[in-house]
Amino acid sequence: MLLNRKAFALLASGLLVLSAAACSSKSSGGKSGGTTQPASSSGSSTTGTPIKIGMIAPVNAPITSDNHWVAAVRAAMATVNSQGGVKGRPLQLDFCNEANDANKGAACARDIAASDDVATIGVVSPFAGTAVTQVLSAAGMANIGYLTLQPQEYAATNNFPSNSGGVFFQSASVVGALKSDSSLKKVAIVANEGPQSQPIVNAITKATGNAGGTVATTVLLPLTTIADYTPYAQKIIKSGAQLTALALAGSTAAGIMKAVHQLGGNTVFASSASIIPVIAAKQLGSLANGMYLGSPTPWINDATTYPGVKDFAASMKSAQDHGDSDADLTKSDPFAALDWLNVLQLRDVLTNIVDSGQQITRASILAAFSSAKNLKTYNLVKSPWSPSVKQTALPKFQNASITEVYLLKLQDGKASLASNDPIEMSQYLK
C-alpha cells in the first residue's frame, strides 16, 4: 500500500473495476487464540452455494493501492475454504476498485448493495467513506473490519471496525515515541491539506499534549505532485521539533524524510505501519532507523511473541505460490494481517449463525455482529474482539471497540515490536 490505511493521506483518481474471486487455504480455531495453517493447494474442499462477501478498496491506483490487503482477504478465504468453508459453503470475494475516487467509491457501494453479497469486509474508501457507509447502511449490510476515519463512519451501527481506525495509528506512534524516549518533547505534524487529514491532525495534537509533548508546528502539503520538498523540510527543522509525525502517503513521507536528512535535520520520525516499512526498506534504508510506527498488529518479525503472524505469513506464501503476486509479503504490511484475521473471525460468526439454526442473510449477519463478543484472535493480536461492545471513553469513536495500538520500530528497513504490549490509546485521545 502506498497510503496509510488505517491513517490516510488521501489523494487522486483512477479506474473502476468490478470483479469476483473465490479462493482457498486452511484454518481452525481454539478457545482463546486459535490456530491456523495455510492450504496445501489452491483447490477448495467446499461444494455448497458460495457465500458472497463484498470488498471496496483502491488497487492499481495512481497513488494509493491496497493490492496486498485484497490479497490477504483472498488468502484467508482460501484458508477457510480449504478447510470446509462455512459448513461446506465456500466464501467468495466480490471486489470493487474504488481507485481513490469519491464517485467511484460511492458507485462501488451501490453495486454491492444491489448484489447478492451478504456483508462486506475490509472496506477502505478514503474519499467516499461517508457515502459508502450511508449506502451500505441503507442496504442493511454489516461492514466487517471497516476502516473508520470520519465521525459518521464511527457512528454507523452497521460498521464493525476491528481496530481503532485511521486516527489512532498516527497518534499512537507519537505517544509511543514520546514515552519511549524522554529527550523527545517537541513534535512537528506533517499532513496533506484538506478535510480528510483533519481528524488525524486533531488526534495527533491531542495525543501529543496528553503524552507530555508539545506541537511545534503543523506543516500542510498540497494534494498535488511535489517536485521539491525542501521548503517543507525547512519548516520542520526551523520549528526545533525532535519528533516528526508523518500523516502522508508513503512516497510523500519518503520525500520529506530525505529532504530533512539532506538539510542536516535531526528529528525522529513517526507514522503508521501501513506505509513506512516497504518505503523504508526500498527507498530509505538506514535513514528510517529508529522510526516509530503505530500498527493494528505485530509484524512478521514478531512470531515468537505472537505466533499467529507466522500462520498469516504461511497463508500468504501459499497464495503467492499459487499465482497471487499481490500476496508477496515484501510488499505487505500489518494491516493486511488484520484483514486476514477478520476473514477468520467472520467465518466463525457465520458458523455460529448456521449452528443456531438460522440462514446466512444480511439481517442475520448484522444481528450476529451486533451481539458478538470475544472473537478468537488466532494468536495474531493480544485482545479478543467484541464487535458488540461500544467503548465510552471516546464518545466520537464508539464503534472502535479495540483502542489498542502496537508500537513498532524500524531498523534496517525491518519493523518489529518496540514493546510486546500494545498502547491503550483511549487515555491519550480524551
MOCOR-V141140 format. One record per pair of residues at least 12 apart in sequence whose ideal C-beta (glycine too) atoms are under 10 Angstrom apart, sorted by the first residue. I is the first residue (numbers start at 0). J is the second residue. If there is no record, write none. Layout:
i={I:I}
j={J:J}
This chain:
i={0:0:0:0:0:0:0:0:0:0:0:0:0:0:0:0:0:0:0:0:0:1:1:1:1:1:1:1:1:1:1:1:1:1:1:1:1:1:2:2:2:2:2:2:2:2:2:2:2:2:2:2:2:2:2:2:3:3:3:3:3:3:3:3:3:3:3:3:3:3:3:3:3:3:3:3:3:3:4:4:4:4:4:4:4:4:4:4:4:4:4:4:4:4:4:4:4:4:4:4:4:4:5:5:5:5:5:5:5:5:5:5:5:5:5:5:5:5:5:5:5:5:5:5:5:5:5:5:6:6:6:6:6:6:6:6:6:6:6:6:6:6:6:6:6:6:6:6:6:6:6:6:6:6:6:6:7:7:7:7:7:7:7:7:7:7:7:7:7:7:7:7:7:7:7:7:7:7:7:7:8:8:8:8:8:8:8:8:8:8:8:8:8:8:8:8:8:8:8:8:8:8:8:8:9:9:9:9:9:9:9:9:9:9:9:9:9:9:9:9:9:9:9:10:10:10:10:10:10:10:10:10:10:10:10:10:10:10:10:10:11:11:11:11:11:11:11:11:11:11:11:11:12:12:12:12:12:12:12:12:12:12:13:13:13:13:13:13:13:13:13:13:13:13:13:13:14:14:14:14:14:14:14:14:14:14:15:15:15:15:15:15:15:15:15:15:15:16:16:16:16:16:16:16:16:16:17:17:17:17:17:17:17:17:17:18:18:18:18:18:18:19:19:19:19:19:19:19:19:19:19:20:20:20:20:20:20:20:20:20:20:20:21:21:21:21:21:21:21:21:21:21:21:21:21:21:21:22:22:22:22:22:22:22:22:22:22:22:22:22:22:22:22:22:22:22:22:22:22:23:23:23:23:23:23:23:23:23:23:23:23:23:23:23:23:23:23:23:23:23:23:24:24:24:24:24:24:24:24:24:24:24:24:24:24:24:24:24:24:24:24:24:24:24:24:24:25:25:25:25:25:25:25:25:25:25:25:25:25:25:25:25:26:26:26:26:26:26:26:26:26:26:26:26:26:26:26:26:26:27:27:27:27:27:28:28:28:28:28:28:28:28:28:29:29:29:29:30:30:31:31:31:31:31:31:32:32:32:32:32:32:32:32:32:32:32:33:33:33:33:33:33:33:33:33:33:33:33:34:34:34:34:34:34:35:35:35:35:35:35:35:35:35:35:35:35:35:35:35:35:35:36:36:36:36:36:36:36:36:37:37:37:37:37:37:37:37:37:37:37:37:37:37:38:38:38:38:38:38:38:38:38:38:38:38:39:39:40:40:40:40:40:41:41:41:41:41:41:41:41:41:42:42:42:42:43:43:43:43:43:43:43:43:43:43:43:44:44:44:44:44:44:44:45:45:45:45:45:45:45:45:45:45:45:45:45:46:46:46:46:46:47:47:47:47:47:47:47:48:48:48:48:48:49:49:49:49:49:49:49:49:49:49:50:50:50:50:50:50:50:50:50:50:50:50:50:50:50:50:50:50:51:51:51:51:51:51:51:51:51:51:51:52:52:52:52:52:52:52:52:52:52:52:52:52:52:52:52:52:52:52:53:53:53:53:53:53:53:53:53:53:53:53:53:53:53:53:53:53:53:53:53:54:54:54:54:54:54:54:54:54:54:54:54:54:54:54:54:54:54:54:54:54:55:55:55:55:55:55:55:55:55:55:55:55:55:55:55:55:55:55:55:55:55:55:55:55:55:56:56:56:56:56:56:56:56:56:56:56:56:56:56:56:56:56:56:57:57:57:57:57:57:57:57:57:57:57:57:58:58:58:58:58:58:58:59:59:59:60:60:60:60:60:60:61:61:62:62:62:62:62:62:62:62:63:63:63:63:63:63:63:63:64:64:64:64:64:65:65:65:65:65:65:65:65:65:65:65:65:65:66:66:66:66:66:66:66:66:66:67:67:67:67:67:67:67:67:67:67:67:67:67:67:67:68:68:68:68:68:68:68:68:68:68:68:68:68:68:69:69:69:69:69:69:69:69:69:70:70:70:70:70:70:70:70:70:70:70:70:70:70:71:71:71:71:71:71:71:71:71:71:71:71:71:71:71:71:71:71:71:71:72:72:72:72:72:72:72:72:72:72:72:72:73:73:73:73:73:73:73:73:73:73:73:73:74:74:74:74:74:74:74:74:74:74:74:74:74:74:74:74:75:75:75:75:75:75:75:75:75:75:75:75:75:75:75:75:75:75:75:76:76:76:76:76:76:76:76:76:76:76:77:77:77:77:77:77:77:77:77:77:78:78:78:78:78:78:78:78:78:78:78:78:79:79:79:79:79:79:79:80:81:81:82:83:83:84:84:84:85:85:85:85:85:85:85:85:85:85:86:86:86:86:86:86:87:88:88:88:90:90:90:90:90:91:92:92:92:92:93:93:93:93:93:93:94:94:94:95:95:95:95:95:95:95:95:95:95:97:97:97:97:97:97:97:97:98:98:99:99:99:99:100:100:100:100:101:101:101:101:101:101:101:101:102:102:102:103:103:103:104:104:104:104:104:104:104:104:104:104:104:105:105:105:105:105:105:105:105:106:106:106:107:107:107:107:107:107:107:108:108:108:108:108:108:108:108:108:108:108:108:108:108:108:109:109:109:109:109:109:110:111:111:111:111:111:112:112:112:112:112:112:112:112:112:113:113:114:114:115:116:116:116:116:117:117:117:117:117:117:117:117:117:117:117:117:118:118:118:118:118:118:118:118:118:118:118:118:118:118:118:118:118:118:118:119:119:119:119:119:119:119:119:119:119:119:120:120:120:120:120:120:120:120:120:120:120:120:121:121:121:121:121:121:121:121:121:121:121:121:121:121:122:122:122:122:122:122:122:122:122:122:122:123:123:123:123:123:123:123:123:123:124:124:124:124:125:125:125:125:125:126:126:128:128:128:128:128:128:128:128:128:128:128:129:129:129:129:129:129:130:131:131:131:131:132:132:132:132:132:132:132:132:132:132:133:133:133:135:135:135:135:136:136:136:136:136:136:137:138:138:139:139:139:139:139:139:140:140:140:140:140:140:141:141:141:141:141:141:141:141:141:141:141:141:141:141:141:141:142:142:142:142:142:142:142:142:143:143:143:143:143:143:143:143:143:143:143:143:143:143:144:144:144:144:144:144:144:144:144:144:144:144:144:144:144:144:144:145:145:145:145:145:145:145:145:145:146:146:146:146:146:146:146:146:146:146:146:147:147:147:147:147:147:147:147:147:147:147:147:148:148:148:148:148:148:148:148:149:149:149:149:149:149:149:150:150:150:150:152:152:152:153:153:153:153:153:153:153:153:153:154:154:154:154:154:155:156:156:156:156:156:157:157:157:157:157:157:158:158:158:158:159:159:159:159:159:159:159:159:159:159:159:159:159:159:160:160:160:160:160:160:160:160:160:161:161:161:161:161:161:161:161:161:161:161:161:161:161:162:162:162:162:162:162:162:162:162:162:162:162:162:162:162:163:163:163:163:163:163:163:163:163:163:163:163:163:163:163:163:164:164:164:164:164:164:164:164:165:165:165:165:165:165:165:165:166:166:166:166:166:166:166:166:166:166:166:166:166:166:166:166:167:167:167:167:167:167:167:167:167:167:167:167:167:167:167:167:167:167:168:168:168:168:168:168:168:168:168:168:168:168:168:168:168:168:169:169:169:169:169:169:169:169:169:169:169:169:169:169:169:169:169:169:170:170:170:170:170:170:170:170:170:170:170:170:170:170:170:170:170:170:170:170:170:170:171:171:171:171:171:171:171:171:171:171:171:171:171:171:171:171:171:171:171:171:171:171:171:172:172:172:172:172:172:172:172:172:172:172:172:172:172:172:172:172:172:172:172:172:172:172:173:173:173:173:173:173:173:173:173:173:173:173:173:173:173:173:173:173:174:174:174:174:174:174:174:174:174:174:174:174:174:174:174:174:174:174:175:175:175:175:175:175:175:175:175:175:175:175:175:175:175:175:176:176:176:176:176:176:176:176:176:176:176:176:176:176:176:176:176:176:177:177:177:177:177:177:177:177:177:177:177:177:178:178:178:178:178:178:178:178:178:179:179:179:179:179:179:180:180:180:180:180:181:182:182:182:183:183:183:183:183:183:183:183:183:183:184:184:184:184:184:184:184:184:184:185:185:185:185:185:185:185:185:185:185:185:185:185:186:186:186:186:186:186:186:186:186:186:186:186:186:186:186:186:186:186:186:186:186:187:187:187:187:187:187:187:187:187:187:187:187:187:187:187:187:187:187:187:187:187:187:187:188:188:188:188:188:188:188:188:188:188:188:188:188:188:188:188:188:188:188:189:189:189:189:189:189:189:189:189:189:189:189:189:189:189:189:189:189:189:189:189:189:189:190:190:190:190:190:190:190:190:190:190:191:191:191:191:191:191:191:191:191:192:192:192:192:192:193:193:193:195:196:196:196:196:196:198:198:198:199:199:199:199:200:200:200:200:200:201:202:202:202:202:202:202:203:203:203:203:203:204:204:205:205:205:206:206:206:206:206:206:206:207:207:207:208:209:209:209:209:209:210:210:210:212:212:212:213:214:214:214:215:215:215:215:215:215:215:215:215:215:216:216:216:216:216:216:216:217:217:217:218:218:218:218:218:218:218:218:218:218:218:219:219:220:220:220:220:220:220:222:222:224:224:225:225:225:225:225:226:227:227:228:228:228:228:228:228:228:228:228:228:229:229:229:229:229:230:231:231:231:231:231:232:232:232:232:232:232:232:232:232:232:232:233:233:233:233:235:235:235:235:235:235:235:236:236:236:236:236:236:236:237:238:239:240:240:240:240:240:241:241:241:242:242:242:242:242:243:243:243:243:243:243:243:243:243:243:244:244:244:244:244:244:245:245:245:245:245:245:245:246:246:246:246:247:247:247:248:248:249:249:249:249:249:249:249:249:249:249:249:249:250:250:250:251:251:252:252:252:252:252:252:252:252:252:252:252:253:253:253:253:253:253:253:253:253:254:255:256:256:256:256:256:256:256:256:256:256:257:257:257:259:260:260:260:260:261:267:267:267:267:268:268:268:268:268:268:268:268:268:269:269:269:269:269:269:270:270:270:270:270:270:271:271:271:271:271:271:271:271:271:272:272:272:272:272:272:272:272:272:272:272:272:272:272:272:272:272:272:273:273:273:273:273:273:273:273:273:273:274:274:274:275:275:275:275:275:275:275:275:275:275:276:276:276:276:276:276:276:276:276:276:276:276:276:276:276:276:277:277:277:277:277:277:278:279:279:279:279:279:279:279:280:280:280:280:280:280:280:281:281:281:282:283:283:284:284:285:285:285:285:286:286:287:287:287:287:287:287:288:288:288:288:288:289:289:289:290:290:290:290:290:291:291:291:291:291:291:292:292:292:292:292:292:292:292:292:292:292:293:293:293:293:293:293:293:293:294:294:294:294:294:294:294:294:294:294:294:294:294:295:295:295:295:295:295:295:295:295:295:295:295:295:295:296:296:296:296:296:296:296:296:296:296:296:296:296:296:296:296:296:296:296:297:297:297:297:297:297:297:297:297:297:297:297:297:298:298:298:298:298:298:298:298:298:298:298:298:298:299:299:299:299:299:299:299:299:299:299:299:299:300:300:300:300:300:300:301:301:301:301:301:301:301:302:302:303:303:304:304:304:304:304:304:305:305:305:305:305:305:305:305:305:305:306:306:306:307:307:307:307:307:307:307:307:307:307:308:308:308:308:308:308:308:308:309:309:310:310:310:310:310:310:310:311:311:311:311:311:311:311:311:311:311:311:311:311:312:312:312:312:314:314:314:314:314:315:315:315:315:315:315:316:318:332:333:333:333:333:333:336:336:337:337:339:339:340:340:340:340:340:340:340:340:341:341:343:343:343:343:343:344:344:344:344:344:344:344:344:344:345:345:345:345:346:347:347:347:347:348:348:348:348:348:348:348:348:349:349:349:351:351:351:352:352:352:355:367:367:368:368:369:369:370:370:370:371:371:371:371:371:372:372:372:372:372:372:373:373:373:374:380:380:380:380:381:381:381:381:381:381:382:382:382:382:382:382:383:384:384:385:385:386:386:386:387:388:388:390:390:391:392:392:392:392:392:392:393:393:393:393:393:393:394:395:396:396:396:399:399:399:401:401:401:402:402:402:402:402:402:402:402:403:403:403:403:403:403:404:404:404:404:404:405:405:405:405:405:405:406:406:406:406:406}
j={56:57:58:63:64:65:66:67:68:123:248:249:271:273:274:277:330:331:332:334:335:57:60:61:62:63:64:65:66:248:249:250:251:252:273:274:277:278:57:60:62:63:64:65:99:123:125:247:248:249:250:251:252:271:273:274:63:125:146:165:168:169:199:245:246:247:248:249:252:270:271:272:273:274:275:293:332:334:56:63:65:68:121:123:125:146:148:162:164:165:168:271:272:273:274:295:332:333:334:335:337:338:68:123:146:147:148:160:162:163:164:165:166:167:168:169:271:272:273:274:293:294:295:332:333:334:337:404:146:148:164:165:166:167:168:169:170:171:172:190:196:198:199:202:203:244:245:246:247:270:271:272:273:274:293:334:63:99:123:124:125:126:128:146:148:165:166:169:190:191:195:196:198:199:246:247:248:271:273:274:62:63:125:169:189:190:191:193:195:196:199:220:222:245:246:247:248:249:250:251:252:270:271:274:57:62:63:99:101:124:125:126:128:148:165:191:193:194:195:196:199:222:248:57:60:61:62:63:99:125:126:191:193:195:222:223:224:247:248:251:57:60:61:62:63:98:99:100:125:126:222:248:60:61:62:98:99:100:101:102:103:126:57:58:59:60:61:62:63:64:96:97:98:99:100:103:57:58:59:60:61:96:97:98:100:103:95:96:97:98:100:102:103:104:106:107:110:58:59:94:95:96:97:98:103:107:93:94:95:96:106:107:110:111:114:58:92:93:94:95:96:49:51:53:91:92:93:94:95:114:116:54:69:72:73:76:77:91:92:93:94:323:43:45:49:50:51:73:76:77:80:84:89:90:91:92:93:38:41:43:70:72:73:74:75:76:77:78:79:80:81:89:90:91:92:318:321:323:342:38:40:41:42:43:44:45:73:74:76:77:78:79:80:81:82:84:89:90:317:318:321:36:37:38:39:40:41:43:73:74:75:76:77:78:79:80:81:82:313:314:315:317:318:321:339:342:37:38:39:40:44:77:78:79:80:81:82:83:310:313:314:317:38:75:77:78:79:80:81:82:83:310:314:339:342:343:346:347:377:78:82:83:343:377:343:344:346:347:350:374:375:376:377:375:376:377:378:373:375:373:375:376:377:378:383:305:306:307:375:376:377:378:379:380:381:383:307:310:340:343:344:347:374:375:376:377:378:379:306:307:310:375:377:378:75:78:79:82:307:309:310:311:313:314:339:340:343:375:377:378:379:78:81:82:309:310:313:314:317:74:77:78:81:310:311:312:313:314:315:316:317:318:320:74:77:78:79:80:81:82:313:314:317:318:321:81:317:77:81:317:320:321:77:80:81:317:318:320:321:322:323:77:80:81:321:76:77:79:80:81:82:83:84:89:90:91:80:81:82:83:84:87:89:79:80:81:82:83:84:85:86:87:88:89:90:91:83:84:87:88:89:83:84:85:86:87:88:89:87:88:89:91:359:80:84:85:88:89:90:91:92:93:115:76:79:84:85:86:88:89:90:91:115:116:117:118:345:346:349:359:364:89:90:91:92:93:111:114:115:116:117:118:72:76:90:91:92:93:94:111:116:117:118:119:120:121:143:342:345:349:364:92:93:94:95:107:108:110:111:112:114:115:116:117:118:119:120:121:122:135:140:142:68:69:72:73:92:93:94:95:96:107:111:116:119:120:121:122:123:142:143:144:338:93:94:95:96:97:103:104:105:106:107:108:110:111:119:120:121:122:123:124:127:128:131:135:142:145:68:69:72:94:95:96:97:98:99:104:107:121:122:123:124:125:146:338:69:96:97:98:99:100:103:104:123:124:125:126:70:94:95:96:97:98:325:96:98:325:96:97:98:99:100:103:98:99:98:99:222:224:248:249:250:251:98:99:123:125:248:249:250:274:96:98:99:325:330:96:97:99:121:123:125:146:273:325:332:334:335:338:96:323:324:325:326:327:330:331:335:273:277:315:323:325:326:327:328:329:330:331:332:334:335:338:121:123:144:146:273:325:331:332:334:335:336:337:338:339:92:94:96:121:323:325:326:335:338:315:318:319:323:324:325:326:327:328:330:331:335:338:339:121:311:314:315:318:323:325:326:328:331:332:334:335:336:337:338:339:340:341:342:90:92:94:120:121:144:335:338:339:341:342:345:90:92:94:314:315:318:323:325:326:338:339:342:311:313:314:315:316:317:318:319:321:323:325:326:335:338:339:342:90:92:120:121:311:314:315:318:335:336:338:339:340:341:342:343:344:345:346:89:90:91:92:120:318:339:342:343:345:346:89:90:314:315:317:318:321:323:326:342:90:310:311:313:314:315:317:318:339:342:343:346:342:343:345:346:347:349:350:346:314:317:346:346:350:346:349:350:345:346:347:348:349:350:351:352:353:359:349:350:352:353:354:359:353:349:353:359:120:342:345:346:349:116:116:120:121:342:110:111:114:115:116:119:107:111:121:107:108:109:110:111:114:116:119:122:124:122:123:124:125:126:127:128:131:124:126:124:125:126:127:124:125:126:127:124:125:126:127:128:129:130:131:126:127:130:124:126:127:122:123:124:125:126:127:128:129:130:131:134:124:126:127:129:130:131:133:134:127:130:134:119:122:124:127:130:131:134:122:124:127:128:130:131:132:133:134:135:136:137:138:140:142:130:131:134:135:137:138:134:131:134:135:138:140:131:134:135:136:137:138:139:140:361:134:138:138:140:361:135:138:140:361:139:140:141:349:358:359:360:361:362:363:364:365:135:139:140:141:142:143:157:159:345:348:349:359:360:361:363:364:365:367:368:131:135:138:140:141:142:143:144:145:157:158:141:142:143:144:145:159:161:338:341:342:344:345:142:143:144:145:146:161:334:335:337:338:339:341:342:345:135:140:142:143:144:145:146:147:152:158:160:144:145:146:147:148:165:273:334:338:145:146:148:152:146:148:149:165:195:193:195:145:146:147:148:149:151:152:155:158:165:195:148:149:150:151:152:155:151:145:152:155:158:145:147:149:151:152:153:154:155:157:158:151:152:155:155:157:158:361:151:155:156:157:158:365:157:157:361:157:360:361:362:364:365:157:158:361:362:364:365:156:157:158:159:345:348:361:362:363:364:365:366:367:368:369:386:155:157:158:159:160:365:368:398:157:158:159:160:161:338:341:342:344:345:348:364:368:386:158:159:160:161:162:295:334:337:338:339:340:341:342:344:345:384:386:157:158:159:160:161:162:164:341:398:158:160:161:162:164:165:273:295:334:337:338:159:160:162:163:164:165:166:167:198:396:398:399:160:164:165:166:195:196:198:199:164:165:166:194:195:197:198:166:198:395:396:164:165:398:166:198:393:394:395:396:397:398:399:394:395:396:397:398:398:365:369:389:397:398:361:364:365:368:369:398:368:386:398:399:341:344:345:348:364:365:368:369:371:384:386:387:398:400:295:341:384:386:396:398:399:400:401:295:337:338:340:341:344:345:374:380:384:386:399:400:401:294:295:296:333:334:337:341:380:384:399:400:401:402:403:404:202:293:295:390:393:396:398:399:400:401:402:403:404:424:425:428:198:202:295:396:398:399:401:402:195:196:198:199:202:246:271:273:197:198:199:200:201:202:203:205:206:246:393:395:396:399:424:428:199:202:206:271:293:295:393:396:399:401:402:403:404:422:424:425:427:428:199:202:246:270:271:272:273:292:293:294:295:333:334:404:405:424:188:190:196:199:200:202:203:206:244:245:246:247:269:270:271:292:293:404:188:199:200:201:202:203:204:205:206:207:209:210:244:246:269:271:293:404:422:424:427:428:202:203:206:210:269:271:272:291:292:293:294:295:402:403:404:405:406:421:422:423:424:427:428:203:206:242:244:245:246:268:269:270:271:272:275:290:291:292:293:294:404:406:407:408:417:422:186:188:202:203:204:206:207:210:212:214:242:243:244:269:270:291:293:427:203:206:207:209:210:211:212:269:291:293:404:406:422:423:424:426:427:428:206:210:269:291:292:293:404:405:406:407:408:417:418:421:422:424:207:210:212:241:242:243:244:267:268:269:289:290:291:292:293:406:408:417:206:207:209:210:211:212:241:242:267:269:291:427:210:211:212:291:406:417:418:422:427:267:291:406:408:417:418:241:242:267:289:291:211:241:242:267:210:211:212:240:241:242:266:267:269:291:207:211:212:213:215:239:240:241:242:207:212:213:214:215:216:238:239:240:241:242:243:266:203:204:206:207:208:210:212:213:214:215:216:217:238:240:241:242:243:244:266:267:269:214:215:216:217:218:231:234:235:236:237:238:239:240:241:242:243:244:245:255:259:264:266:268:200:201:203:204:207:214:215:216:217:218:219:235:240:242:243:244:245:246:269:203:216:217:218:219:220:231:232:234:235:240:243:244:245:246:247:251:252:255:256:259:268:270:203:217:218:219:220:244:245:246:247:251:219:220:221:222:223:246:247:248:251:219:220:221:222:223:219:221:222:222:219:220:222:246:247:246:395:396:244:246:247:271:214:217:219:244:246:428:246:393:396:424:427:428:217:244:246:269:428:217:244:427:428:429:244:422:424:426:427:428:429:242:244:427:427:424:426:427:428:429:422:426:427:240:241:242:240:238:240:244:234:235:237:238:239:240:241:242:243:266:234:235:237:238:239:240:243:234:238:244:230:231:232:233:234:235:238:240:243:245:255:231:234:246:247:248:251:254:255:248:251:250:251:250:251:254:255:258:254:254:258:251:253:254:255:256:257:258:259:261:262:254:258:259:261:262:258:251:254:255:258:259:254:255:256:257:258:259:260:261:262:264:266:258:259:262:264:255:258:259:262:264:266:268:258:259:262:263:264:265:266:264:266:266:259:264:265:266:267:265:266:267:266:267:268:269:291:255:256:259:264:266:267:268:269:270:290:268:269:270:271:291:293:268:269:270:271:274:275:290:269:270:271:274:270:271:274:274:278:270:271:273:274:275:276:277:278:279:281:282:332:274:278:282:274:278:268:270:271:274:275:278:279:282:283:287:290:274:275:278:279:281:282:283:286:287:282:268:268:270:275:278:279:282:283:286:287:290:282:283:286:286:283:285:286:287:286:288:289:290:291:283:286:287:288:289:290:291:292:409:290:291:292:293:406:408:287:290:291:292:293:409:292:293:294:295:332:333:334:404:407:291:292:293:294:295:296:297:298:332:333:334:336:404:405:406:407:409:414:292:293:294:295:331:332:333:334:335:337:292:332:334:287:290:291:292:294:332:407:409:412:414:290:292:294:298:299:300:329:330:331:332:333:407:409:412:413:414:329:330:331:332:412:414:412:292:409:410:411:412:413:414:329:330:409:411:412:413:414:329:330:412:412:409:412:411:412:409:410:411:412:409:412:408:409:410:411:412:414:408:409:410:411:412:408:409:410:407:408:409:410:414:406:407:408:409:414:417:332:333:404:405:406:407:408:409:414:415:417:333:404:405:406:407:421:422:424:332:333:334:336:337:380:404:405:406:407:414:416:421:332:333:334:336:337:338:340:379:380:401:403:404:405:421:308:311:332:333:334:335:336:337:338:339:340:376:379:380:381:404:405:407:421:333:336:379:380:381:405:406:407:414:415:416:419:421:311:312:328:331:332:333:336:405:407:413:414:415:416:311:312:315:328:329:331:332:333:336:413:414:415:407:410:413:414:415:416:333:405:407:414:415:416:419:378:379:416:419:378:381:415:416:419:420:336:376:377:378:379:380:381:405:416:419:377:378:379:336:339:340:343:375:376:377:378:379:380:333:336:339:340:377:378:379:380:378:379:336:339:340:343:377:378:379:328:331:333:335:336:337:338:339:340:343:377:378:379:328:331:336:339:326:336:339:342:343:327:328:331:335:336:339:328:339:414:379:380:405:407:414:379:380:379:380:377:379:374:375:376:377:378:379:380:384:374:384:374:375:376:377:379:368:371:374:375:376:377:383:384:386:364:367:368:374:375:371:374:375:377:363:364:367:368:370:371:374:386:363:364:367:367:371:374:364:366:367:367:386:387:386:387:386:387:385:386:387:384:385:386:387:388:384:385:386:387:388:400:385:387:388:386:401:403:405:421:401:403:405:419:420:421:400:401:402:403:421:423:401:400:401:400:401:398:400:401:400:400:401:402:425:425:423:424:425:426:428:429:424:425:426:427:428:429:429:428:424:425:428:424:425:428:421:423:424:421:422:423:424:425:426:427:428:420:421:422:423:424:425:421:422:423:424:427:417:418:419:420:421:422:418:419:420:421:422}
